[in-house]
Amino acid sequence: MTLGCFLALSSRRTAFPRNHGRIHAMEGVYKQAGNTIDYTPESAVSAGQVLQLPDGRAAVASQDIAAGELGAVQVTGIVEIAKTTGIVLLPGGKAFWDHSANKAHFKTANDRDFYAGVVQVQAASADTSVRVALNVQPVYLLDIARDPCTTAITGTAAAEGFGRPKRVGGSHKFLITATNEAQKVDLLSNQGFAPSANAIVEARINVVSDGSGSAVDVSVGVANATHGTDADSITESCFVHLDANNANINLESDDGTTEVAATDSTIDYTEGTPFEVWIDMRDPSDIQIYIDGVLALGSTVFKLNAATGPLKLLVHVEKTSSTDTYELDIDWLRARISEQ
């Protein structure tokens, strides 16, 4: 080969990989769709057994799996699981797995309980099973811990004393102090929903201290507005109503046409122990209210069908002029709506 031929050949463009000769390691390989995943249990697992994965998710065994053997567990989809009797589970609400009882419940109990999924079909008190969407979270339209709210006080604010609600972790703390004056503190969601929106409102209430007097009133639920001194003056509302130094949990409603005065649910609270309330407004002409999963005052017809709304989430704590005190924690107050 002549020198001219060599130069001509060497001047031609040679195609090299863009990585200039470097070989990339494989960065990802498709393994599973993820509806079911591989699982190797340390102890034998039975088909249908509910368990918790290391990542915290709930799973249901697809078949019997021997200890140390590779099997599969379901982590998505609609499953029917055992349910605690004596409580109702409403559609769209949270279901937790009671690890000790091996049944679904509406709450955890400081044990090894874990979140199972969102309830798909209402389960009655006597039902022994419930359908849930595994690992799916409810969708809330409004949540006072997440969404913008308005608060106003009546009385004299003091550092670390009376004033606006205080955020403690995920809870809101409401204080009425010993200053001898009328006081009111509230929290009202900026947004609301129509009375016909098929709403279910959830609250967890903890009366830390209900004081020693009788001047304090507490209202938690939904209303079309707040009030500077007296929640009873609000024209449209459905409330859990608590009185100072009294463990009765009272329920009331007012839609501007029909008023149901605060009525003793016959269920009492214990200071320092949270209780849950669900206001089921899917039939605004006959609202159902549940306390810790149990229907309260089922024969009492609470109404909001004549209300015009919009209805907003409201916590309203007030006292007339006195030295009475009160401490209230609202762990959550939130609402979800649906087509039916």
Secondary structure, DSSP 8 states (H G I E B T S, - for coil): --HHHHHHHHHS-----TTTT------------SSEEEE--SS-B-TT-EEE-TTS-EEEESS-B-TT--EEEE-SSEEEEEB-TT--B-TTSEEEEETTTTEEESS--SSS-EEEEEE-S-B-TT-SEEEEEET-----SEETTTS-EE--EES---TTSSSS-EEETTEEEEEE-SSSEEEEEEEEES--B-TTS--EEEEEEEEEE--SSS-EEEEEEEES---SS-GGG-SSEEEEEEETT--EEEEEEE-SS-EEEEEEEEEE--TT--EEEEEE-SSTTSBEEEETTEEESTTS-B--TT----BEEEEEEEEEEES--EEEEEEEEEEE----
